[in-house]
Amino acid sequence: MPPVGGQAVLEGVMMQNGDRIAVAVRRGKDGTIVVQDLAARRHLKRLGEIPFIRGLFRLYDMLSLGLRAIDLSAKLAFPEEEQMGKGGTFLTFALAIVVAVGGFIVLPLYLTNSITSLRTGNSVLFNLVEGLIRIVFFLVYLIAISRMKEIRRVFQYHGAEHKTVHAFEANGELTVENAKKYSPLHPRCGTAFLMIVLVIAILVFSVAGNPVLWLKILSRLLLLPVVAGISYEALRFSGGNSNQLWVRILSKPGLWMQRLTTAEPSDDMIEVAIASLERVTRPPEPASAVEPS
């Protein structure tokens, strides 16, 4: 049975159990919890089962699903407000990708390349400095957005998602009081995956050597699928062997980073996460909305 997981969305939580996906939000107008199924879309499923190759396909599925879940959550939580069309959503997503590549790949590379001793020196040292700059940039970015009120609420729902999944994986009762006992941090979190990506990138990019700047930029872009594939396998391994002491030690940086992307949720946020998880782990129910307790 595939592991249960999800993500925080606007005023709610998306949960996934295999091909069963549901988005639950607390509607702003009347406070009801609205739950709606979301269709799974997996492309080239057989290729997505091959180790090291599946990471790239899984990453695409995660990004596509996440985008659709956020779009659905906005419609459910704020039905009276004008929603962004598919074209606008795609352009926003594409712009975010361009900014991420520019800010977290090209800019750290350019700054490192501007240091003469590194530009003509050892490729391992060059990539180590470049990787450290990239990590610092990412941490500063997370700290900055965590101070935004709207993002803070998303991070609280992120914590609610993790607490609820922990309760489910412990075969505990899916109640607010039981879920509150668990940590808002989880080893399979996407934040942990990003931390693994940042570390693996240092090792993989070193293979490209220390050529001129434009070749360095090209090599980073071409090697991104390799980084994603290796990072996904590392995340799967750590999630399945979290009982091993050495795995827990190596997973610590990813868990520490989650302290920036999760926050203690309120009880009503945990209620929303439970509603979403129950939808994908129990037989489908005809009702699409439940009143908050």
N, C-alpha and C positions, 0 to 999 in steps of 0.2 A: 504494500500500500504506500503510495507516495506521501511524503511529509506534508502536513498542512502548513500553509503560510499565507501571507497577505501583505497589505501595505495600507498606510493611512491615506485617506482621500479628503476632499473638502467636507468638513463636518461629519466624517464617518470613517468606515473601515471597509476595505475589500478583503475577502477571504477566498482562498482557493484550496480545493481538495481534489487533485487530479483534474478532470475536465469539468468539475462542478465549481462554478465561480458565482459569488454573490457580493453585491455592494449594499451596505446598510448605512443610512445617514439619519441624523436627527433633523427633521424639517424645521427650519427657522420660524415659519409662520405659526404653527400650532404645537410644536414640540414632540410630535409623534415620531416613532422610529419607522422608517420606510425601508423595506428590503426588496431588492429586485435582482433576479438572475442576470448573468452576463455570459454570453456564448463564448466558448473557448475556440480559439483559432490557432491551430498548429500547422505550420508549413513544413513540408519535407520531413515528416515525422521520423522516418527511418534514419535519415542523416542525423537527426536530433538525438539519436540514441547511441551514437558512436563517441567513445571517450575522446576528449580534447577537441573534437569537432562540435559536439553538442553544446559546448559552452557558448559559442557564437550564436547558434540558433536559439538557445535558451535566453540569451541576453536580448535578442531581437523580440522574442515572445514577451519577455518581461516589460520591455519598453513599450511595445504595442499595447499590451494589456493594461499597463499602468496609465497610459494616455487615455484609453477608452474608459477606464474606471473613474478617472478624475472628471472626464467629460460627463459621464452618467451621474456622478455624485453632485455635480453642479446643478444638473437638471432636476434631480430629486430634492435637494436641499433648498433650492431657490427657484421653484417652478414659475413664480410670478415675474422673475427678472429675465431680461433679454439674454439669450445664450449665444456664445460664440459658435459660428458655423464650423463645419469640418475643415473648410479651407483655412479659416483663421486659426483653428487649433493646430493644423499641420504646419503652418508658417511659424507659429509660436514655438512649436517643438523643434523645427528646423533651425530657427534662430538660436534656441538654447543649445543645440548641438554645436553650432558654429562658435558660439561664445565659449563653450566648455573646451573645445579643441584649441581655440586660440589662447584662452586663459590658463589652461592646465597642461598643455603640451607645447605649443609654439613659444609662448612667453618665457616659461622656465628654461627652455632650450636656448632661446636667444640670449637671456641674461647670463647663462653659464658660458655660452660661446663668446661672450664679450670679455671674458677673463682670459688674457693671452696665455698664461701658463697652463690653463686647462684646455684651451682650444687646440694646442699642439702637443698635449701631454698624453698620459695614460687614459685609455677609453673607460676603464673601470672607475677610476677616480672621477672622470668627467661625468659619467652617468650617476655616480653616487651623489655628487653635488647637485646635479640637475634634479635627481629624485627627491632630495631633501628640500630643495626650493619648491618643488611641486607639492610636497606634503604640507609645507608651511602655508602655501597659497590656499590649499584646500581647507586647512584648519581655520585660517582667518575667514574664509568664505562662510564656513559653517557657523562660526561664532557671530559673524555679522548678521546672517539671516535669522539666527535663533532669537535675536532681539526684536524681531518684527512680530507684532501681536498675532497676525493671521498665521504666520509660520509656526509660532509657539503653540497654537491650538492644533495644528497638524502634527507637531511633535508629541503633543499629549495623546492624540489618537494613535500615534505610532507606539507609544508606551502601552496603551490599552490593548492594542493588537498583540503585542508580545506577552503581556500578562495572561491574556485569554488563551493564547496558544500554549503557554507553559502549563496552565491548568488542564487543558485538554490532553497534552502529552503525558502528564502525570496521572491520567485517568481520574482526575478529580471532578467534583461537581462543578458544572458551569454556572456559577453564581457570582455576583459581584463580590461578596465577602470572601469567597474562596480565591478568586482571581487576584484580588488586592494583595494577597500574601506573596505573590511571585514578583520576580525582578522585571523591570521594564527593558532589560537587555536580553538579547537572544543571539546565540552563536551563528545562526543561519541568516541573520539580517543582511539586507542589501548594503548597509553601511559597512559591515564587516567585509563584504565582498569588495567594496571600493578600496578599503585599506589593503586587502590582499593584492588588488590590481596595482596599487601604487608601489608596493614592494616588488612584485613580480616584474613590473615594467623596468625597474632598475637593472635587474639581471638580464632580461631579454634584450633590452636596448643596447647593452654592452656588446652584444654579438656583432652589432653593425660597425663597430670600430669608432674611429674619430675622424670622419671625412669632413669635407666642406659643409657649410651650414645648410644649403638647400638639400644636399643628400641626407643630412641628419634628419631634417624635417620629413623628407620622403620616407626614410626608413622607419620613423616613428609611426607614421600613418599606415604603412604596409604591415608593420609588426603588431598593430593593435589587435587583429584577430587572434594572433598567437598568444598575446598577453591574456585576452579574454578566455581562451580555451584552457590555458594552464590555471588561471585564477579560479575558474568555475570548478575544476577538478579538485583544487586545494580546498575550496569552500565545502564541497560535498564530503571530502575526506574528514575535514575537521568537524563537520556537523554529525557525521556518523561515528566518530571516535572521540567524542567530547569527554568520555569517561577516562581517557588516557591523560596522565599528568602532563607529559610533554606537549600534547596537543592543546591542553588548556593553557599552558604557559605561552605557546606561540599564538594562541587566539586572543590573548589579553589586549594587544593594541587595538584590534577591531572592536572589542567590547568597550574599551576606554573611549574610542571615538563615538560610540553610540550614546555616550553621556551628553554629546552635543546634539544628537538628532532624536532623542527621546526625552520625555518629561513625565512626571507623575500625573496620571489622568484623574479626572473626577469620576465619581460613581456613574454618572449618566453617560460618560464616554465609554466606560467598560460595558454598560448595558448594550450600547450600539455594537461593540465588537462581538459580544456574545450572540446577539441576534444574527450577525453575519456568519459567524462560525457555525451556529446551529443550523442555518439554512443549508450549508454545504456538507454537513456531517449527519443529518437526519433525513428521512424520506421527505421529498418535497411537499410543502403544505400549500393549500389553495390561497390562503391569505397573503397579501403582499405588504401589509402594514400591521403593526402591533402598537398598542398604547404603552407608554413608558410606565414602569412600576413606581 
